[in-house]
Structure formats: structure tokens, C-alpha cells
Amino acid sequence: MEMKIKLNGIQEVKEFVTAAGKCDFDIDIFYNRVVIDAKSILGILSMDLNRVLTVRCYGTDQEFWKILEKYSVQKAVA
């Protein structure tokens, strides 16, 4: 599953990474050719947060889904 999100600042990144860290499956976040583990706060903070980011999940979790919807800029693509 993929979803486009926008994270505006450190607090939002922290909330996103905390939720991703609770998932027992891989989650990648990327734009262009840059791919970062979504569970890495330093990795995400090193990205350009002015951009819309794509999140790719390799599993499902109801709580993480709520976080994705909170920061979503478009509907999910399966």
C-alpha cells in the first residue's frame, strides 16, 4: 500500500516515527530516488520536509493507518 503524506515539523515526524516503530513490518518513505526507513527519525529529518513524501507499507496496522490518514494528501493506493 502507498500513500502520499506531508509532515510539517519535528513533532509530526516524531509522532509518525513512533507509530511506524510499533509496526512489525517494513515501511519505507521516499521521494524521487531517495528511500528512507520510516522508523528512522534521523533519516526522515534529513529529507526535504517541504516535499510531499510517499509512504510504502509492507503490512497493515489499524493504528498506523490512522496516522497515515492524519497526514495524508491523497487517498491510499493498494
All heavy atoms as a GROMACS GRO file, in nm:
protein
  627
    1MET      N    1   0.083  -0.118   0.000
    1MET     CA    2   0.000   0.000   0.000
    1MET      C    3   0.088   0.124   0.000
    1MET      O    4   0.193   0.126   0.065
    1MET     CB    5  -0.089  -0.001   0.124
    1MET     CG    6  -0.178   0.118   0.130
    1MET     SD    7  -0.232   0.165   0.295
    1MET     CE    8  -0.081   0.192   0.379
    2GLU      N    9   0.047   0.224  -0.073
    2GLU     CA   10   0.119   0.352  -0.077
    2GLU      C   11   0.024   0.467  -0.046
    2GLU      O   12  -0.093   0.462  -0.079
    2GLU     CB   13   0.177   0.377  -0.216
    2GLU     CG   14   0.300   0.298  -0.246
    2GLU     CD   15   0.366   0.339  -0.376
    2GLU    OE1   16   0.323   0.441  -0.437
    2GLU    OE2   17   0.459   0.271  -0.416
    3MET      N   18   0.080   0.569   0.018
    3MET     CA   19   0.004   0.690   0.045
    3MET      C   20   0.099   0.809   0.042
    3MET      O   21   0.214   0.799   0.085
    3MET     CB   22  -0.066   0.682   0.181
    3MET     CG   23  -0.154   0.801   0.210
    3MET     SD   24  -0.240   0.791   0.369
    3MET     CE   25  -0.363   0.668   0.332
    4LYS      N   26   0.051   0.920  -0.008
    4LYS     CA   27   0.127   1.046  -0.010
    4LYS      C   28   0.094   1.121   0.118
    4LYS      O   29  -0.022   1.137   0.155
    4LYS     CB   30   0.089   1.131  -0.130
    4LYS     CG   31   0.107   1.061  -0.262
    4LYS     CD   32   0.237   1.098  -0.321
    4LYS     CE   33   0.242   1.042  -0.464
    4LYS     NZ   34   0.374   1.006  -0.502
    5ILE      N   35   0.200   1.168   0.187
    5ILE     CA   36   0.181   1.242   0.312
    5ILE      C   37   0.266   1.368   0.311
    5ILE      O   38   0.358   1.382   0.230
    5ILE     CB   39   0.215   1.157   0.436
    5ILE    CG1   40   0.366   1.124   0.440
    5ILE    CG2   41   0.129   1.033   0.445
    5ILE    CD1   42   0.412   1.069   0.574
    6LYS      N   43   0.236   1.456   0.405
    6LYS     CA   44   0.314   1.578   0.427
    6LYS      C   45   0.336   1.590   0.576
    6LYS      O   46   0.242   1.590   0.654
    6LYS     CB   47   0.237   1.699   0.374
    6LYS     CG   48   0.310   1.830   0.386
    6LYS     CD   49   0.395   1.855   0.264
    6LYS     CE   50   0.445   1.997   0.256
    6LYS     NZ   51   0.559   2.026   0.338
    7LEU      N   52   0.463   1.597   0.617
    7LEU     CA   53   0.499   1.614   0.757
    7LEU      C   54   0.554   1.755   0.774
    7LEU      O   55   0.649   1.793   0.707
    7LEU     CB   56   0.604   1.510   0.799
    7LEU     CG   57   0.560   1.365   0.789
    7LEU    CD1   58   0.677   1.272   0.813
    7LEU    CD2   59   0.447   1.336   0.886
    8ASN      N   60   0.493   1.831   0.865
    8ASN     CA   61   0.530   1.972   0.884
    8ASN      C   62   0.595   1.993   1.019
    8ASN      O   63   0.534   2.042   1.112
    8ASN     CB   64   0.405   2.060   0.873
    8ASN     CG   65   0.341   2.051   0.738
    8ASN    OD1   66   0.405   2.078   0.638
    8ASN    ND2   67   0.215   2.011   0.733
    9GLY      N   68   0.720   1.953   1.031
    9GLY     CA   69   0.793   1.982   1.153
    9GLY      C   70   0.831   1.860   1.234
    9GLY      O   71   0.786   1.748   1.210
   10ILE      N   72   0.913   1.886   1.334
   10ILE     CA   73   0.972   1.780   1.415
   10ILE      C   74   0.868   1.702   1.493
   10ILE      O   75   0.877   1.579   1.504
   10ILE     CB   76   1.079   1.839   1.510
   10ILE    CG1   77   1.195   1.894   1.427
   10ILE    CG2   78   1.129   1.736   1.609
   10ILE    CD1   79   1.297   1.973   1.506
   11GLN      N   80   0.768   1.768   1.550
   11GLN     CA   81   0.666   1.698   1.628
   11GLN      C   82   0.589   1.598   1.543
   11GLN      O   83   0.560   1.487   1.588
   11GLN     CB   84   0.571   1.796   1.695
   11GLN     CG   85   0.630   1.864   1.817
   11GLN     CD   86   0.681   1.766   1.920
   11GLN    OE1   87   0.802   1.752   1.938
   11GLN    NE2   88   0.593   1.696   1.988
   12GLU      N   89   0.555   1.636   1.421
   12GLU     CA   90   0.484   1.545   1.332
   12GLU      C   91   0.572   1.428   1.292
   12GLU      O   92   0.525   1.314   1.285
   12GLU     CB   93   0.430   1.620   1.210
   12GLU     CG   94   0.320   1.717   1.247
   12GLU     CD   95   0.259   1.788   1.127
   12GLU    OE1   96   0.298   1.759   1.012
   12GLU    OE2   97   0.171   1.872   1.150
   13VAL      N   98   0.699   1.454   1.265
   13VAL     CA   99   0.793   1.347   1.231
   13VAL      C  100   0.805   1.251   1.349
   13VAL      O  101   0.801   1.129   1.332
   13VAL     CB  102   0.932   1.403   1.192
   13VAL    CG1  103   1.034   1.291   1.180
   13VAL    CG2  104   0.922   1.482   1.062
   14LYS      N  105   0.816   1.305   1.469
   14LYS     CA  106   0.828   1.221   1.589
   14LYS      C  107   0.706   1.132   1.607
   14LYS      O  108   0.718   1.013   1.635
   14LYS     CB  109   0.847   1.311   1.711
   14LYS     CG  110   0.872   1.235   1.839
   14LYS     CD  111   0.897   1.330   1.954
   14LYS     CE  112   0.915   1.252   2.083
   14LYS     NZ  113   0.934   1.342   2.197
   15GLU      N  114   0.587   1.188   1.590
   15GLU     CA  115   0.463   1.109   1.602
   15GLU      C  116   0.458   0.999   1.496
   15GLU      O  117   0.425   0.885   1.525
   15GLU     CB  118   0.341   1.199   1.589
   15GLU     CG  119   0.210   1.123   1.601
   15GLU     CD  120   0.088   1.211   1.584
   15GLU    OE1  121   0.097   1.320   1.524
   15GLU    OE2  122  -0.019   1.167   1.632
   16PHE      N  123   0.496   1.034   1.373
   16PHE     CA  124   0.495   0.938   1.263
   16PHE      C  125   0.593   0.823   1.290
   16PHE      O  126   0.558   0.706   1.276
   16PHE     CB  127   0.530   1.009   1.131
   16PHE     CG  128   0.537   0.917   1.014
   16PHE    CD1  129   0.422   0.884   0.944
   16PHE    CD2  130   0.656   0.863   0.974
   16PHE    CE1  131   0.428   0.798   0.836
   16PHE    CE2  132   0.664   0.777   0.866
   16PHE     CZ  133   0.548   0.744   0.797
   17VAL      N  134   0.716   0.856   1.329
   17VAL     CA  135   0.819   0.754   1.353
   17VAL      C  136   0.781   0.665   1.472
   17VAL      O  137   0.802   0.544   1.468
   17VAL     CB  138   0.957   0.820   1.374
   17VAL    CG1  139   1.060   0.719   1.422
   17VAL    CG2  140   1.004   0.886   1.246
   18THR      N  141   0.724   0.723   1.575
   18THR     CA  142   0.679   0.645   1.691
   18THR      C  143   0.574   0.543   1.649
   18THR      O  144   0.581   0.426   1.686
   18THR     CB  145   0.624   0.737   1.801
   18THR    OG1  146   0.728   0.826   1.842
   18THR    CG2  147   0.575   0.657   1.920
   19ALA      N  148   0.478   0.586   1.568
   19ALA     CA  149   0.373   0.495   1.520
   19ALA      C  150   0.432   0.388   1.428
   19ALA      O  151   0.397   0.270   1.438
   19ALA     CB  152   0.264   0.573   1.448
   20ALA      N  153   0.524   0.426   1.340
   20ALA     CA  154   0.587   0.330   1.249
   20ALA      C  155   0.668   0.227   1.327
   20ALA      O  156   0.670   0.108   1.292
   20ALA     CB  157   0.676   0.402   1.148
   21GLY      N  158   0.733   0.271   1.433
   21GLY     CA  159   0.816   0.181   1.514
   21GLY      C  160   0.737   0.072   1.584
   21GLY      O  161   0.792  -0.032   1.620
   22LYS      N  162   0.608   0.092   1.601
   22LYS     CA  163   0.523  -0.008   1.666
   22LYS      C  164   0.477  -0.116   1.568
   22LYS      O  165   0.419  -0.216   1.611
   22LYS     CB  166   0.401   0.061   1.728
   22LYS     CG  167   0.438   0.152   1.843
   22LYS     CD  168   0.316   0.223   1.898
   22LYS     CE  169   0.357   0.318   2.010
   22LYS     NZ  170   0.243   0.396   2.059
   23CYS      N  171   0.502  -0.097   1.440
   23CYS     CA  172   0.459  -0.193   1.338
   23CYS      C  173   0.564  -0.302   1.321
   23CYS      O  174   0.684  -0.274   1.328
   23CYS     CB  175   0.436  -0.123   1.204
   23CYS     SG  176   0.306   0.001   1.211
   24ASP      N  177   0.519  -0.425   1.299
   24ASP     CA  178   0.612  -0.537   1.285
   24ASP      C  179   0.641  -0.570   1.138
   24ASP      O  180   0.676  -0.682   1.105
   24ASP     CB  181   0.560  -0.661   1.358
   24ASP     CG  182   0.428  -0.711   1.303
   24ASP    OD1  183   0.367  -0.642   1.218
   24ASP    OD2  184   0.386  -0.821   1.343
   25PHE      N  185   0.627  -0.472   1.051
   25PHE     CA  186   0.655  -0.488   0.908
   25PHE      C  187   0.735  -0.368   0.861
   25PHE      O  188   0.746  -0.268   0.931
   25PHE     CB  189   0.526  -0.505   0.827
   25PHE     CG  190   0.422  -0.399   0.856
   25PHE    CD1  191   0.423  -0.277   0.790
   25PHE    CD2  192   0.323  -0.421   0.951
   25PHE    CE1  193   0.329  -0.180   0.816
   25PHE    CE2  194   0.228  -0.324   0.979
   25PHE     CZ  195   0.231  -0.204   0.911
   26ASP      N  196   0.794  -0.381   0.743
   26ASP     CA  197   0.876  -0.272   0.688
   26ASP      C  198   0.789  -0.159   0.634
   26ASP      O  199   0.682  -0.182   0.577
   26ASP     CB  200   0.965  -0.323   0.575
   26ASP     CG  201   1.076  -0.413   0.625
   26ASP    OD1  202   1.112  -0.401   0.744
   26ASP    OD2  203   1.126  -0.494   0.547
   27ILE      N  204   0.838  -0.038   0.652
   27ILE     CA  205   0.773   0.082   0.600
   27ILE      C  206   0.883   0.170   0.543
   27ILE      O  207   0.980   0.200   0.612
   27ILE     CB  208   0.696   0.158   0.710
   27ILE    CG1  209   0.597   0.067   0.782
   27ILE    CG2  210   0.627   0.281   0.651
   27ILE    CD1  211   0.542   0.125   0.910
   28ASP      N  212   0.868   0.210   0.417
   28ASP     CA  213   0.964   0.300   0.353
   28ASP      C  214   0.896   0.433   0.326
   28ASP      O  215   0.776   0.439   0.302
   28ASP     CB  216   1.013   0.242   0.220
   28ASP     CG  217   1.098   0.118   0.238
   28ASP    OD1  218   1.168   0.109   0.340
   28ASP    OD2  219   1.095   0.031   0.149
   29ILE      N  220   0.974   0.538   0.329
   29ILE     CA  221   0.925   0.671   0.295
   29ILE      C  222   1.022   0.728   0.192
   29ILE      O  223   1.143   0.714   0.207
   29ILE     CB  224   0.912   0.758   0.421
   29ILE    CG1  225   0.840   0.889   0.392
   29ILE    CG2  226   1.043   0.780   0.488
   29ILE    CD1  227   0.794   0.961   0.517
   30PHE      N  228   0.968   0.785   0.084
   30PHE     CA  229   1.058   0.829  -0.022
   30PHE      C  230   1.000   0.941  -0.107
   30PHE      O  231   0.881   0.969  -0.103
   30PHE     CB  232   1.097   0.711  -0.111
   30PHE     CG  233   0.982   0.644  -0.180
   30PHE    CD1  234   0.945   0.678  -0.309
   30PHE    CD2  235   0.911   0.543  -0.117
   30PHE    CE1  236   0.840   0.616  -0.372
   30PHE    CE2  237   0.805   0.480  -0.181
   30PHE     CZ  238   0.770   0.516  -0.309
   31TYR      N  239   1.089   1.007  -0.178
   31TYR     CA  240   1.056   1.096  -0.288
   31TYR      C  241   1.170   1.084  -0.388
   31TYR      O  242   1.285   1.057  -0.350
   31TYR     CB  243   1.033   1.241  -0.242
   31TYR     CG  244   1.154   1.312  -0.189
   31TYR    CD1  245   1.236   1.387  -0.273
   31TYR    CD2  246   1.188   1.306  -0.055
   31TYR    CE1  247   1.347   1.453  -0.224
   31TYR    CE2  248   1.298   1.372  -0.004
   31TYR     CZ  249   1.377   1.445  -0.090
   31TYR     OH  250   1.488   1.509  -0.041
   32ASN      N  251   1.138   1.100  -0.515
   32ASN     CA  252   1.234   1.078  -0.623
   32ASN      C  253   1.303   0.942  -0.602
   32ASN      O  254   1.236   0.842  -0.589
   32ASN     CB  255   1.336   1.192  -0.632
   32ASN     CG  256   1.272   1.322  -0.672
   32ASN    OD1  257   1.167   1.322  -0.734
   32ASN    ND2  258   1.334   1.432  -0.637
   33ARG      N  259   1.436   0.940  -0.593
   33ARG     CA  260   1.507   0.814  -0.574
   33ARG      C  261   1.558   0.796  -0.432
   33ARG      O  262   1.628   0.700  -0.403
   33ARG     CB  263   1.624   0.805  -0.672
   33ARG     CG  264   1.576   0.799  -0.816
   33ARG     CD  265   1.690   0.782  -0.910
   33ARG     NE  266   1.788   0.889  -0.890
   33ARG     CZ  267   1.875   0.927  -0.981
   33ARG    NH1  268   1.878   0.867  -1.098
   33ARG    NH2  269   1.961   1.023  -0.956
   34VAL      N  270   1.525   0.888  -0.343
   34VAL     CA  271   1.568   0.880  -0.204
   34VAL      C  272   1.469   0.792  -0.127
   34VAL      O  273   1.350   0.820  -0.123
   34VAL     CB  274   1.573   1.021  -0.139
   34VAL    CG1  275   1.611   1.011   0.008
   34VAL    CG2  276   1.667   1.111  -0.215
   35VAL      N  277   1.520   0.684  -0.067
   35VAL     CA  278   1.436   0.593   0.011
   35VAL      C  279   1.493   0.583   0.152
   35VAL      O  280   1.612   0.559   0.170
   35VAL     CB  281   1.432   0.452  -0.052
   35VAL    CG1  282   1.345   0.359   0.031
   35VAL    CG2  283   1.383   0.458  -0.196
   36ILE      N  284   1.406   0.603   0.252
   36ILE     CA  285   1.446   0.602   0.392
   36ILE      C  286   1.355   0.506   0.468
   36ILE      O  287   1.235   0.499   0.441
   36ILE     CB  288   1.433   0.745   0.454
   36ILE    CG1  289   1.520   0.846   0.381
   36ILE    CG2  290   1.461   0.744   0.603
   36ILE    CD1  291   1.668   0.830   0.401
   37ASP      N  292   1.411   0.438   0.566
   37ASP     CA  293   1.332   0.355   0.658
   37ASP      C  294   1.243   0.450   0.739
   37ASP      O  295   1.294   0.541   0.805
   37ASP     CB  296   1.425   0.276   0.748
   37ASP     CG  297   1.353   0.185   0.846
   37ASP    OD1  298   1.229   0.192   0.857
   37ASP    OD2  299   1.423   0.106   0.912
   38ALA      N  300   1.113   0.428   0.736
   38ALA     CA  301   1.019   0.518   0.806
   38ALA      C  302   1.032   0.510   0.957
   38ALA      O  303   0.973   0.592   1.028
   38ALA     CB  304   0.876   0.486   0.763
   39LYS      N  305   1.109   0.416   1.008
   39LYS     CA  306   1.128   0.403   1.152
   39LYS      C  307   1.252   0.479   1.200
   39LYS      O  308   1.286   0.476   1.316
   39LYS     CB  309   1.138   0.255   1.190
   39LYS     CG  310   1.009   0.179   1.156
   39LYS     CD  311   1.020   0.031   1.183
   39LYS     CE  312   0.894  -0.038   1.137
   39LYS     NZ  313   0.899  -0.182   1.162
   40SER      N  314   1.318   0.551   1.108
   40SER     CA  315   1.439   0.625   1.139
   40SER      C  316   1.409   0.775   1.146
   40SER      O  317   1.390   0.840   1.044
   40SER     CB  318   1.546   0.600   1.031
   40SER     OG  319   1.652   0.692   1.045
   41ILE      N  320   1.407   0.828   1.267
   41ILE     CA  321   1.377   0.971   1.282
   41ILE      C  322   1.485   1.057   1.217
   41ILE      O  323   1.454   1.156   1.151
   41ILE     CB  324   1.354   1.009   1.430
   41ILE    CG1  325   1.291   1.148   1.439
   41ILE    CG2  326   1.483   1.000   1.510
   41ILE    CD1  327   1.229   1.179   1.572
   42LEU      N  328   1.612   1.018   1.231
   42LEU     CA  329   1.719   1.095   1.168
   42LEU      C  330   1.710   1.088   1.016
   42LEU      O  331   1.736   1.188   0.947
   42LEU     CB  332   1.857   1.047   1.215
   42LEU     CG  333   1.890   1.076   1.361
   42LEU    CD1  334   2.024   1.015   1.398
   42LEU    CD2  335   1.888   1.224   1.388
   43GLY      N  336   1.673   0.973   0.964
   43GLY     CA  337   1.658   0.959   0.820
   43GLY      C  338   1.549   1.051   0.765
   43GLY      O  339   1.569   1.120   0.665
   44ILE      N  340   1.436   1.053   0.832
   44ILE     CA  341   1.325   1.138   0.786
   44ILE      C  342   1.359   1.285   0.802
   44ILE      O  343   1.331   1.366   0.714
   44ILE     CB  344   1.194   1.102   0.858
   44ILE    CG1  345   1.151   0.959   0.819
   44ILE    CG2  346   1.084   1.202   0.823
   44ILE    CD1  347   1.031   0.908   0.894
   45LEU      N  348   1.423   1.321   0.913
   45LEU     CA  349   1.460   1.462   0.932
   45LEU      C  350   1.564   1.507   0.830
   45LEU      O  351   1.576   1.627   0.804
   45LEU     CB  352   1.511   1.484   1.075
   45LEU     CG  353   1.404   1.479   1.183
   45LEU    CD1  354   1.467   1.487   1.321
   45LEU    CD2  355   1.299   1.588   1.164
   46SER      N  356   1.638   1.414   0.771
   46SER     CA  357   1.736   1.451   0.669
   46SER      C  358   1.670   1.475   0.533
   46SER      O  359   1.734   1.527   0.442
   46SER     CB  360   1.843   1.342   0.656
   46SER     OG  361   1.791   1.227   0.593
   47MET      N  362   1.543   1.438   0.521
   47MET     CA  363   1.471   1.459   0.395
   47MET      C  364   1.420   1.602   0.387
   47MET      O  365   1.413   1.672   0.488
   47MET     CB  366   1.353   1.361   0.384
   47MET     CG  367   1.394   1.215   0.385
   47MET     SD  368   1.253   1.104   0.376
   47MET     CE  369   1.248   1.081   0.199
   48ASP      N  370   1.382   1.642   0.268
   48ASP     CA  371   1.323   1.775   0.247
   48ASP      C  372   1.176   1.769   0.287
   48ASP      O  373   1.093   1.718   0.213
   48ASP     CB  374   1.338   1.814   0.100
   48ASP     CG  375   1.284   1.952   0.070
   48ASP    OD1  376   1.231   2.018   0.163
   48ASP    OD2  377   1.295   1.995  -0.046
   49LEU      N  378   1.143   1.820   0.405
   49LEU     CA  379   1.005   1.812   0.455
   49LEU      C  380   0.913   1.912   0.386
   49LEU      O  381   0.793   1.914   0.415
   49LEU     CB  382   1.003   1.833   0.607
   49LEU     CG  383   1.075   1.725   0.688
   49LEU    CD1  384   1.064   1.755   0.836
   49LEU    CD2  385   1.022   1.587   0.656
   50ASN      N  386   0.965   1.992   0.293
   50ASN     CA  387   0.878   2.079   0.214
   50ASN      C  388   0.811   2.001   0.101
   50ASN      O  389   0.722   2.053   0.035
   50ASN     CB  390   0.959   2.196   0.155
   50ASN     CG  391   1.005   2.290   0.264
   50ASN    OD1  392   0.931   2.321   0.356
   50ASN    ND2  393   1.130   2.332   0.255
   51ARG      N  394   0.856   1.879   0.079
   51ARG     CA  395   0.802   1.795  -0.028
   51ARG      C  396   0.693   1.703   0.024
   51ARG      O  397   0.687   1.670   0.141
   51ARG     CB  398   0.911   1.706  -0.086
   51ARG     CG  399   1.021   1.780  -0.156
   51ARG     CD  400   1.122   1.680  -0.209
   51ARG     NE  401   1.222   1.744  -0.291
   51ARG     CZ  402   1.216   1.748  -0.424
   51ARG    NH1  403   1.117   1.692  -0.488
   51ARG    NH2  404   1.311   1.808  -0.492
   52VAL      N  405   0.608   1.660  -0.068
   52VAL     CA  406   0.513   1.554  -0.039
   52VAL      C  407   0.591   1.424  -0.048
   52VAL      O  408   0.666   1.400  -0.142
   52VAL     CB  409   0.396   1.555  -0.141
   52VAL    CG1  410   0.308   1.433  -0.124
   52VAL    CG2  411   0.314   1.683  -0.126
   53LEU      N  412   0.578   1.341   0.055
   53LEU     CA  413   0.651   1.216   0.064
   53LEU      C  414   0.558   1.098   0.037
   53LEU      O  415   0.440   1.104   0.070
   53LEU     CB  416   0.712   1.203   0.203
   53LEU     CG  417   0.797   1.320   0.250
   53LEU    CD1  418   0.832   1.304   0.397
   53LEU    CD2  419   0.923   1.333   0.165
   54THR      N  420   0.612   0.992  -0.019
   54THR     CA  421   0.535   0.871  -0.043
   54THR      C  422   0.573   0.768   0.061
   54THR      O  423   0.690   0.742   0.084
   54THR     CB  424   0.562   0.815  -0.184
   54THR    OG1  425   0.532   0.916  -0.281
   54THR    CG2  426   0.479   0.692  -0.211
   55VAL      N  427   0.472   0.709   0.125
   55VAL     CA  428   0.493   0.604   0.224
   55VAL      C  429   0.450   0.472   0.161
   55VAL      O  430   0.340   0.462   0.106
   55VAL     CB  431   0.412   0.629   0.352
   55VAL    CG1  432   0.429   0.515   0.451
   55VAL    CG2  433   0.450   0.761   0.415
   56ARG      N  434   0.536   0.372   0.168
   56ARG     CA  435   0.503   0.238   0.119
   56ARG      C  436   0.509   0.143   0.237
   56ARG      O  437   0.612   0.129   0.301
   56ARG     CB  438   0.599   0.193   0.010
   56ARG     CG  439   0.561   0.056  -0.047
   56ARG     CD  440   0.648   0.018  -0.163
   56ARG     NE  441   0.620   0.107  -0.276
   56ARG     CZ  442   0.710   0.140  -0.368
   56ARG    NH1  443   0.833   0.094  -0.362
   56ARG    NH2  444   0.678   0.220  -0.467
   57CYS      N  445   0.395   0.078   0.265
   57CYS     CA  446   0.384  -0.017   0.377
   57CYS      C  447   0.381  -0.159   0.322
   57CYS      O  448   0.316  -0.186   0.221
   57CYS     CB  449   0.256   0.008   0.456
   57CYS     SG  450   0.246   0.171   0.527
   58TYR      N  451   0.447  -0.249   0.394
   58TYR     CA  452   0.451  -0.390   0.355
   58TYR      C  453   0.374  -0.475   0.456
   58TYR      O  454   0.413  -0.587   0.488
   58TYR     CB  455   0.597  -0.435   0.344
   58TYR     CG  456   0.673  -0.354   0.241
   58TYR    CD1  457   0.749  -0.244   0.279
   58TYR    CD2  458   0.664  -0.385   0.107
   58TYR    CE1  459   0.816  -0.168   0.185
   58TYR    CE2  460   0.732  -0.309   0.011
   58TYR     CZ  461   0.808  -0.201   0.052
   58TYR     OH  462   0.873  -0.126  -0.042
   59GLY      N  463   0.265  -0.420   0.505
   59GLY     CA  464   0.177  -0.486   0.602
   59GLY      C  465   0.069  -0.386   0.641
   59GLY      O  466   0.064  -0.275   0.588
   60THR      N  467  -0.017  -0.425   0.733
   60THR     CA  468  -0.125  -0.335   0.776
   60THR      C  469  -0.131  -0.329   0.928
   60THR      O  470  -0.103  -0.427   0.997
   60THR     CB  471  -0.263  -0.380   0.722
   60THR    OG1  472  -0.289  -0.513   0.768
   60THR    CG2  473  -0.268  -0.375   0.571
   61ASP      N  474  -0.168  -0.214   0.977
   61ASP     CA  475  -0.185  -0.191   1.120
   61ASP      C  476  -0.286  -0.077   1.135
   61ASP      O  477  -0.267   0.031   1.077
   61ASP     CB  478  -0.051  -0.153   1.184
   61ASP     CG  479  -0.066  -0.126   1.332
   61ASP    OD1  480  -0.060  -0.223   1.410
   61ASP    OD2  481  -0.084  -0.009   1.370
   62GLN      N  482  -0.392  -0.101   1.210
   62GLN     CA  483  -0.501  -0.004   1.223
   62GLN      C  484  -0.454   0.129   1.283
   62GLN      O  485  -0.492   0.236   1.236
   62GLN     CB  486  -0.613  -0.065   1.308
   62GLN     CG  487  -0.741   0.014   1.303
   62GLN     CD  488  -0.809   0.007   1.166
   62GLN    OE1  489  -0.775  -0.073   1.082
   62GLN    NE2  490  -0.905   0.095   1.146
   63GLU      N  491  -0.371   0.123   1.386
   63GLU     CA  492  -0.323   0.247   1.449
   63GLU      C  493  -0.233   0.327   1.356
   63GLU      O  494  -0.242   0.450   1.349
   63GLU     CB  495  -0.250   0.215   1.580
   63GLU     CG  496  -0.341   0.162   1.690
   63GLU     CD  497  -0.455   0.256   1.723
   63GLU    OE1  498  -0.430   0.376   1.743
   63GLU    OE2  499  -0.570   0.210   1.728
   64PHE      N  500  -0.145   0.259   1.283
   64PHE     CA  501  -0.058   0.328   1.190
   64PHE      C  502  -0.140   0.388   1.076
   64PHE      O  503  -0.110   0.496   1.027
   64PHE     CB  504   0.052   0.235   1.136
   64PHE     CG  505   0.153   0.306   1.051
   64PHE    CD1  506   0.236   0.401   1.106
   64PHE    CD2  507   0.165   0.278   0.916
   64PHE    CE1  508   0.328   0.469   1.028
   64PHE    CE2  509   0.256   0.344   0.837
   64PHE     CZ  510   0.339   0.440   0.894
   65TRP      N  511  -0.243   0.318   1.034
   65TRP     CA  512  -0.332   0.367   0.928
   65TRP      C  513  -0.392   0.503   0.968
   65TRP      O  514  -0.401   0.594   0.887
   65TRP     CB  515  -0.442   0.266   0.900
   65TRP     CG  516  -0.532   0.310   0.791
   65TRP    CD1  517  -0.659   0.358   0.803
   65TRP    CD2  518  -0.504   0.312   0.650
   65TRP    NE1  519  -0.710   0.390   0.681
   65TRP    CE2  520  -0.618   0.363   0.586
   65TRP    CE3  521  -0.393   0.276   0.575
   65TRP    CZ2  522  -0.623   0.379   0.448
   65TRP    CZ3  523  -0.401   0.293   0.437
   65TRP    CH2  524  -0.514   0.343   0.376
   66LYS      N  525  -0.428   0.518   1.096
   66LYS     CA  526  -0.485   0.644   1.144
   66LYS      C  527  -0.384   0.758   1.130
   66LYS      O  528  -0.419   0.870   1.094
   66LYS     CB  529  -0.530   0.630   1.289
   66LYS     CG  530  -0.652   0.543   1.306
   66LYS     CD  531  -0.687   0.527   1.452
   66LYS     CE  532  -0.798   0.427   1.470
   66LYS     NZ  533  -0.825   0.400   1.612
   67ILE      N  534  -0.258   0.728   1.159
   67ILE     CA  535  -0.152   0.829   1.146
   67ILE      C  536  -0.134   0.867   0.999
   67ILE      O  537  -0.121   0.985   0.964
   67ILE     CB  538  -0.019   0.779   1.206
   67ILE    CG1  539  -0.033   0.757   1.356
   67ILE    CG2  540   0.096   0.874   1.175
   67ILE    CD1  541  -0.060   0.881   1.438
   68LEU      N  542  -0.134   0.766   0.911
   68LEU     CA  543  -0.122   0.795   0.768
   68LEU      C  544  -0.235   0.884   0.720
   68LEU      O  545  -0.212   0.980   0.646
   68LEU     CB  546  -0.120   0.665   0.686
   68LEU     CG  547   0.008   0.584   0.689
   68LEU    CD1  548  -0.011   0.456   0.609
   68LEU    CD2  549   0.125   0.664   0.635
   69GLU      N  550  -0.356   0.854   0.762
   69GLU     CA  551  -0.472   0.935   0.721
   69GLU      C  552  -0.461   1.078   0.774
   69GLU      O  553  -0.500   1.172   0.707
   69GLU     CB  554  -0.601   0.870   0.767
   69GLU     CG  555  -0.635   0.746   0.688
   69GLU     CD  556  -0.766   0.683   0.729
   69GLU    OE1  557  -0.804   0.694   0.849
   69GLU    OE2  558  -0.831   0.623   0.643
   70LYS      N  559  -0.405   1.092   0.894
   70LYS     CA  560  -0.390   1.226   0.954
   70LYS      C  561  -0.301   1.316   0.869
   70LYS      O  562  -0.327   1.435   0.856
   70LYS     CB  563  -0.330   1.210   1.095
   70LYS     CG  564  -0.309   1.338   1.169
   70LYS     CD  565  -0.256   1.311   1.309
   70LYS     CE  566  -0.233   1.439   1.386
   70LYS     NZ  567  -0.185   1.412   1.522
   71TYR      N  568  -0.196   1.260   0.812
   71TYR     CA  569  -0.100   1.339   0.734
   71TYR      C  570  -0.115   1.322   0.583
   71TYR      O  571  -0.035   1.374   0.507
   71TYR     CB  572   0.043   1.304   0.776
   71TYR     CG  573   0.068   1.336   0.921
   71TYR    CD1  574   0.098   1.237   1.012
   71TYR    CD2  575   0.057   1.467   0.967
   71TYR    CE1  576   0.120   1.267   1.146
   71TYR    CE2  577   0.078   1.498   1.100
   71TYR     CZ  578   0.109   1.398   1.189
   71TYR     OH  579   0.130   1.429   1.320
   72SER      N  580  -0.219   1.253   0.543
   72SER     CA  581  -0.240   1.222   0.401
   72SER      C  582  -0.271   1.346   0.317
   72SER      O  583  -0.341   1.437   0.362
   72SER     CB  584  -0.356   1.123   0.387
   72SER     OG  585  -0.387   1.102   0.251
   73VAL      N  586  -0.219   1.347   0.195
   73VAL     CA  587  -0.254   1.449   0.098
   73VAL      C  588  -0.332   1.387  -0.019
   73VAL      O  589  -0.371   1.458  -0.109
   73VAL     CB  590  -0.130   1.526   0.046
   73VAL    CG1  591  -0.066   1.605   0.157
   73VAL    CG2  592  -0.031   1.434  -0.018
   74GLN      N  593  -0.351   1.255  -0.012
   74GLN     CA  594  -0.432   1.185  -0.114
   74GLN      C  595  -0.477   1.052  -0.057
   74GLN      O  596  -0.430   1.009   0.047
   74GLN     CB  597  -0.353   1.160  -0.241
   74GLN     CG  598  -0.255   1.042  -0.230
   74GLN     CD  599  -0.194   1.006  -0.363
   74GLN    OE1  600  -0.168   1.093  -0.443
   74GLN    NE2  601  -0.172   0.880  -0.383
   75LYS      N  602  -0.568   0.987  -0.126
   75LYS     CA  603  -0.616   0.857  -0.082
   75LYS      C  604  -0.512   0.750  -0.105
   75LYS      O  605  -0.428   0.762  -0.194
   75LYS     CB  606  -0.746   0.821  -0.152
   75LYS     CG  607  -0.856   0.918  -0.118
   75LYS     CD  608  -0.990   0.860  -0.149
   75LYS     CE  609  -1.094   0.959  -0.104
   75LYS     NZ  610  -1.217   0.899  -0.074
   76ALA      N  611  -0.521   0.642  -0.029
   76ALA     CA  612  -0.427   0.531  -0.040
   76ALA      C  613  -0.441   0.457  -0.172
   76ALA      O  614  -0.548   0.451  -0.230
   76ALA     CB  615  -0.448   0.434   0.075
   77VAL      N  616  -0.328   0.401  -0.218
   77VAL     CA  617  -0.326   0.320  -0.339
   77VAL      C  618  -0.278   0.181  -0.298
   77VAL      O  619  -0.172   0.167  -0.241
   77VAL     CB  620  -0.228   0.380  -0.443
   77VAL    CG1  621  -0.221   0.290  -0.566
   77VAL    CG2  622  -0.270   0.520  -0.480
   78ALA      N  623  -0.359   0.081  -0.329
   78ALA     CA  624  -0.322  -0.057  -0.291
   78ALA      C  625  -0.231  -0.118  -0.395
   78ALA      O  626  -0.226  -0.081  -0.506
   78ALA     CB  627  -0.448  -0.142  -0.276
   0.00000   0.00000   0.00000
